[in-house]
Amino acid sequence: MTTSIGTSNASAVSASAVQHGAINLVGGLQYDLNNLHFNPIKEADVSREMTRRYMTDMIDHAETDVVIIGAGSAGLSCAWELSKNPNVKVTVIEQSVSPGGGAWLGGQLFSAMIVRKPGHHFLAEVGVPFDDCNENYVVVKHAALFTSTILSKLLMRPNVKLFNALAAEDLIVKNGRVAGVVTNWTLVTLHHDTQSCMDPNVIEAKVVVSSTGHDGPMGASGVKRLQKIGLIKNVPGMIALDMNAAEDGIVSNTREVVPGMVITGMEVAELDGCPRMGPTFGAMMLSGQKAAHCALKSLGLANALKA
């Protein structure tokens, strides 16, 4: 699988532009790098644009169809599948400044991403190039290629909004059904023990998808909260590594665990005591895809799940 980049019509580029550095090897530039001046701007206009657009998004997404907690590989894959329906408003919140979770690198900080088949079909759909190594798996040359590709395409979809550096501190629960999330800036969440009370905000949602990963500082936070408030009994944690059992189990057990809340990715392993899977990523993608269809089913919309 290969990719290519478009080039400008060379006949339309003047020799003078080439000589004076106004083009590069990729194609024609619309400015002269040797005599460059940006248009003027007021500092206040920069502030107004950022503030107005962000606050408008917050107002628009105070109520949403689906809120996804966590923008790792499972969460992004869920958002990809959900947002194919242009009528479903998808809100993604990510506690880190940089979305992507652990999918910027492979195992042990190496670059390559291993995806077991049939996960390669999802890569092809998203448009991520890979090496088809054999009948069992493919390799993406750098994990960041998957994350940057799916993220950039998702953010162009009009029904998707990502709020990063935003943490889910709690859930909204009404009559036994999860009905949204309680949010705060991540830096505030991390300092509740050192500062005076800093109250949160909320996002109401018809369905919440929890994709917060395995146990850690903010990992598995969705199922941990469900346990603490008595909606589930036990969170045993994932067990020792077994790639073959883990990936099948995580996709199989992706589900709406309580009314209004779907779990996906490594959070499934924490809840069900599945093995950890290590540095293979196919289950993250296909678990996210299945979580999207669980959410669609909960919304009463067309989905790929059995009745």
GUTORZA-721388 format. One line per field, with one value per residue (C-alpha): chain; residue in one letter; x, y, z negated; residue number from 0. Coordinates in Angstrom, 1 decimal. Each point is the difference from the previous one (the first is absolute). Layout:
ch	c(A,...)
aa	c(a,...)
x	c(X,...)
y	c(Y,...)
z	c(Z,...)
i	c(NUM,...)
//
This chain:
ch	c(A,A,A,A,A,A,A,A,A,A,A,A,A,A,A,A,A,A,A,A,A,A,A,A,A,A,A,A,A,A,A,A,A,A,A,A,A,A,A,A,A,A,A,A,A,A,A,A,A,A,A,A,A,A,A,A,A,A,A,A,A,A,A,A,A,A,A,A,A,A,A,A,A,A,A,A,A,A,A,A,A,A,A,A,A,A,A,A,A,A,A,A,A,A,A,A,A,A,A,A,A,A,A,A,A,A,A,A,A,A,A,A,A,A,A,A,A,A,A,A,A,A,A,A,A,A,A,A,A,A,A,A,A,A,A,A,A,A,A,A,A,A,A,A,A,A,A,A,A,A,A,A,A,A,A,A,A,A,A,A,A,A,A,A,A,A,A,A,A,A,A,A,A,A,A,A,A,A,A,A,A,A,A,A,A,A,A,A,A,A,A,A,A,A,A,A,A,A,A,A,A,A,A,A,A,A,A,A,A,A,A,A,A,A,A,A,A,A,A,A,A,A,A,A,A,A,A,A,A,A,A,A,A,A,A,A,A,A,A,A,A,A,A,A,A,A,A,A,A,A,A,A,A,A,A,A,A,A,A,A,A,A,A,A,A,A,A,A,A,A,A,A,A,A,A,A,A,A,A,A,A,A,A,A,A,A,A,A,A,A,A,A,A,A,A,A,A,A,A,A,A,A,A,A,A,A,A)
aa	c(m,t,t,s,i,g,t,s,n,a,s,a,v,s,a,s,a,v,q,h,g,a,i,n,l,v,g,g,l,q,y,d,l,n,n,l,h,f,n,p,i,k,e,a,d,v,s,r,e,m,t,r,r,y,m,t,d,m,i,d,h,a,e,t,d,v,v,i,i,g,a,g,s,a,g,l,s,c,a,w,e,l,s,k,n,p,n,v,k,v,t,v,i,e,q,s,v,s,p,g,g,g,a,w,l,g,g,q,l,f,s,a,m,i,v,r,k,p,g,h,h,f,l,a,e,v,g,v,p,f,d,d,c,n,e,n,y,v,v,v,k,h,a,a,l,f,t,s,t,i,l,s,k,l,l,m,r,p,n,v,k,l,f,n,a,l,a,a,e,d,l,i,v,k,n,g,r,v,a,g,v,v,t,n,w,t,l,v,t,l,h,h,d,t,q,s,c,m,d,p,n,v,i,e,a,k,v,v,v,s,s,t,g,h,d,g,p,m,g,a,s,g,v,k,r,l,q,k,i,g,l,i,k,n,v,p,g,m,i,a,l,d,m,n,a,a,e,d,g,i,v,s,n,t,r,e,v,v,p,g,m,v,i,t,g,m,e,v,a,e,l,d,g,c,p,r,m,g,p,t,f,g,a,m,m,l,s,g,q,k,a,a,h,c,a,l,k,s,l,g,l,a,n,a,l,k,a)
x	c(0.0,1.6,-0.8,0.9,-0.1,-1.3,2.4,-0.7,0.2,3.7,-0.7,-2.0,3.0,2.3,3.8,0.2,-2.1,2.2,3.2,-1.3,-1.2,-3.7,-0.6,1.3,0.2,-3.5,-1.7,-0.6,-0.1,-2.2,2.6,3.7,2.0,2.7,-2.2,-2.8,-2.4,-3.1,-3.2,-0.5,-2.2,-1.2,1.0,-3.5,-1.5,2.0,-1.4,-3.6,0.2,1.3,-2.4,-3.1,0.5,0.8,-2.8,-2.4,1.1,-0.6,-3.5,-0.7,1.3,-1.6,-2.4,1.1,-1.0,3.2,2.9,3.1,2.4,3.5,1.5,2.4,-0.2,-3.3,-1.6,1.0,-1.1,-3.4,-0.3,0.9,-2.7,-2.7,0.6,-0.7,-3.6,-0.1,-3.0,1.8,1.8,3.3,1.9,3.4,1.8,3.6,1.9,3.3,1.1,0.9,-2.8,1.1,0.6,2.6,-0.3,2.8,2.5,0.1,1.3,3.0,0.1,0.7,-1.6,-1.8,-3.7,-1.0,-3.6,-1.3,-2.4,-2.9,0.9,1.7,-3.3,-0.6,3.5,-0.9,-3.3,1.6,2.8,3.0,2.7,1.4,2.3,-1.9,2.5,-1.9,-3.4,-0.1,1.0,1.0,2.4,-0.4,3.5,-0.7,-2.9,-0.2,-1.1,-3.2,-0.7,0.7,-2.0,-3.2,0.2,0.4,-2.9,-2.2,0.4,-1.1,-3.4,-2.6,-1.7,3.2,1.5,3.1,0.6,3.6,1.6,-3.5,-0.6,-3.1,-0.2,-3.3,-3.1,-3.6,-2.3,-3.8,-2.4,2.8,1.0,3.2,-1.0,3.3,3.3,1.3,3.0,2.8,3.3,2.5,2.4,-2.8,-0.9,3.6,0.1,-3.2,2.1,2.2,-2.6,-3.3,-3.2,-0.1,-3.4,-0.4,-2.2,-2.2,-0.8,-3.3,0.0,-2.5,2.9,3.4,2.9,2.8,3.3,2.4,2.5,1.5,0.6,2.1,-0.2,-3.2,-0.3,-3.1,-1.7,-3.4,-0.4,1.7,-2.7,-2.8,1.3,0.3,-3.6,-1.3,-1.0,2.5,1.3,3.6,3.0,2.5,2.6,1.7,2.1,3.4,0.7,-1.4,-0.4,-2.2,-2.5,0.1,-0.9,-2.9,-1.3,0.2,-2.1,-2.4,-0.6,-0.4,-3.6,-2.4,0.9,-2.7,-2.9,1.5,3.7,2.1,3.5,2.7,3.8,2.1,-2.6,-1.9,3.0,0.0,-3.7,0.0,3.4,1.2,3.7,2.0,0.9,3.2,1.0,-2.6,-2.7,-2.6,-2.3,0.1,-1.3,-2.6,-1.2,-0.4,-2.0,-2.2,-0.5,-1.3,-2.6,-0.9,-0.6,-2.1,-2.1,-0.5,-1.1,-2.5,1.8,1.1,3.0,2.0,-0.8,-2.3,-3.4)
y	c(0.0,3.3,3.7,2.9,3.8,2.3,2.4,3.3,0.5,0.8,2.0,2.5,0.7,2.8,-0.4,3.2,-1.6,-3.0,2.1,2.1,-2.8,0.5,-3.7,-3.2,-3.5,-0.9,2.7,3.7,2.3,3.1,2.2,0.8,-1.5,2.5,3.0,-1.2,2.2,-1.2,2.0,2.1,-1.2,1.4,-2.1,0.5,-1.6,-3.1,-0.3,0.7,-2.6,-2.7,0.8,0.5,-3.3,-2.1,1.4,-0.5,-3.6,-0.4,1.4,-2.2,-3.2,0.6,-2.6,-2.6,-3.4,-1.9,1.1,-2.1,0.2,-0.5,0.6,-3.0,-2.5,-1.6,3.4,1.4,-3.1,0.3,3.6,-0.9,-2.6,2.0,3.2,-1.8,0.8,3.8,0.3,-1.3,2.7,-1.4,1.7,-1.3,1.0,-0.7,0.7,0.4,3.0,-2.5,-2.4,-3.5,-1.8,-2.6,-0.2,2.4,-2.8,-3.8,-2.1,1.0,3.5,-1.6,1.5,-2.8,-0.9,-3.6,-0.7,-3.5,-0.9,0.7,3.4,1.0,0.6,2.9,1.4,-0.1,1.7,2.9,0.2,-1.1,-1.7,-3.2,-2.9,-3.2,-2.4,-3.3,-1.5,0.9,3.6,3.3,2.7,3.8,1.5,2.4,0.0,3.7,-0.5,-1.6,2.5,3.1,-1.3,-1.0,3.1,2.5,-1.6,-0.1,3.6,1.0,-1.6,2.6,-2.2,-0.7,2.3,-0.8,1.7,-0.9,0.9,-0.8,-2.7,-1.9,0.3,-1.8,-1.3,1.4,-2.8,0.3,-2.8,-2.6,1.2,1.8,3.3,1.9,1.0,2.5,1.8,2.3,1.2,-2.8,2.3,0.8,-3.7,-0.8,2.7,-0.5,-1.1,3.2,2.7,1.2,-1.4,0.4,-1.1,-1.8,0.3,-2.6,-1.4,-1.8,-3.0,-2.6,-2.6,0.1,-2.1,-0.5,-0.6,1.0,-2.9,-2.3,0.8,3.1,3.6,0.6,-3.5,-2.2,3.0,-0.8,-3.4,1.0,2.7,-2.5,-2.3,2.8,1.1,-3.6,-0.5,-2.8,-2.3,-0.7,1.2,-2.8,1.5,-1.6,-3.1,-1.0,0.4,-2.4,1.8,-2.6,-0.3,3.7,1.5,-2.3,0.4,3.8,0.3,-2.7,1.7,3.5,0.9,2.3,-1.0,2.1,1.9,3.0,-1.0,-2.1,-1.1,-0.6,-0.7,-0.9,1.1,-3.2,-2.0,1.8,-0.7,-3.6,-1.2,-0.7,-0.5,3.0,0.0,1.9,1.9,-1.1,2.4,-1.7,-0.7,3.7,1.0,-2.6,0.3,3.7,-0.8,-2.4,2.5,2.4,-2.5,-0.7,3.8,0.1,-2.9,1.8,3.1,-2.1,0.5,-2.5,-2.0,-3.2,-1.9,-2.9,0.8)
z	c(0.0,1.0,-0.2,2.2,-0.2,2.7,1.8,1.6,3.8,0.5,3.2,-2.2,-2.2,1.2,0.0,-2.1,-2.7,-0.1,-0.1,-2.9,-2.2,0.5,0.7,-1.5,1.4,-1.0,2.1,0.5,-2.9,-0.1,-1.8,0.2,-2.8,0.5,-0.6,-2.2,-2.1,-1.7,0.1,-3.1,-2.9,-3.3,-3.0,-1.4,3.2,-0.6,-3.5,1.2,2.8,-2.3,-2.8,2.1,1.9,-3.1,-2.0,3.0,0.1,-3.7,0.3,3.0,-1.7,-3.4,1.4,2.4,1.3,-1.0,-2.1,0.2,-3.0,1.3,3.4,0.2,2.9,-1.2,-0.7,3.4,1.8,-1.8,1.0,3.6,0.2,-1.8,2.1,3.2,-0.9,0.6,-2.3,-3.1,-1.9,-1.4,-2.8,-1.0,-3.2,-0.6,-3.2,1.7,2.1,2.7,1.1,1.1,-3.3,0.4,3.8,0.8,-0.4,0.1,-2.8,-2.2,1.7,3.4,3.1,1.9,-0.7,0.3,1.1,0.1,2.8,0.5,-1.5,3.2,1.6,-2.4,0.8,3.7,-0.6,-1.9,2.7,-2.1,2.1,-1.3,0.9,0.5,-1.6,0.1,-0.4,-3.7,-0.4,1.5,-1.1,0.1,0.2,-2.9,-2.4,0.3,3.7,-1.2,-2.7,2.0,3.0,-1.8,-2.2,2.9,1.9,-3.0,-0.9,3.5,-0.5,-1.0,-2.6,-2.0,-2.7,-2.0,-3.3,-1.2,-3.3,-1.5,-2.6,-0.8,-3.8,-0.5,1.7,0.2,-1.0,0.0,-1.0,0.4,3.5,0.8,1.5,0.6,-1.6,-2.5,1.4,-1.1,1.4,-0.5,-1.9,-2.4,-0.5,-0.8,-2.7,-2.0,-3.0,0.1,0.7,-1.3,1.5,3.8,1.2,3.4,3.1,1.7,3.4,0.3,2.4,1.1,-0.1,-1.6,1.4,-2.5,1.7,-2.8,0.4,-2.6,-3.6,-0.6,-1.3,2.0,1.6,-0.3,-1.7,1.5,-1.4,-3.3,-0.5,0.9,-2.7,-2.6,0.6,-0.1,3.6,0.5,-2.7,0.8,2.1,-0.3,2.4,3.0,-0.4,1.5,3.7,2.6,3.4,1.6,-2.8,-0.8,3.4,0.6,-3.5,0.0,3.2,-1.1,-3.3,1.3,-1.1,-1.7,-3.5,-1.7,1.6,1.9,-0.4,2.4,-0.8,2.6,0.4,-3.0,-2.4,1.0,-1.2,-3.4,-0.5,1.2,-1.2,3.6,0.8,1.0,3.7,0.2,3.1,2.5,1.0,2.1,-3.0,-0.9,3.4,0.3,-3.6,0.7,3.1,-1.9,-2.8,2.6,1.1,-3.7,-0.3,3.1,-1.3,-3.3,2.0,1.9,3.3,2.7,-1.0,0.8,-3.2,-0.3,-1.5)
i	c(0,1,2,3,4,5,6,7,8,9,10,11,12,13,14,15,16,17,18,19,20,21,22,23,24,25,26,27,28,29,30,31,32,33,34,35,36,37,38,39,40,41,42,43,44,45,46,47,48,49,50,51,52,53,54,55,56,57,58,59,60,61,62,63,64,65,66,67,68,69,70,71,72,73,74,75,76,77,78,79,80,81,82,83,84,85,86,87,88,89,90,91,92,93,94,95,96,97,98,99,100,101,102,103,104,105,106,107,108,109,110,111,112,113,114,115,116,117,118,119,120,121,122,123,124,125,126,127,128,129,130,131,132,133,134,135,136,137,138,139,140,141,142,143,144,145,146,147,148,149,150,151,152,153,154,155,156,157,158,159,160,161,162,163,164,165,166,167,168,169,170,171,172,173,174,175,176,177,178,179,180,181,182,183,184,185,186,187,188,189,190,191,192,193,194,195,196,197,198,199,200,201,202,203,204,205,206,207,208,209,210,211,212,213,214,215,216,217,218,219,220,221,222,223,224,225,226,227,228,229,230,231,232,233,234,235,236,237,238,239,240,241,242,243,244,245,246,247,248,249,250,251,252,253,254,255,256,257,258,259,260,261,262,263,264,265,266,267,268,269,270,271,272,273,274,275,276,277,278,279,280,281,282,283,284,285,286,287,288,289,290,291,292,293,294,295,296,297,298,299,300,301,302,303,304,305,306)
//
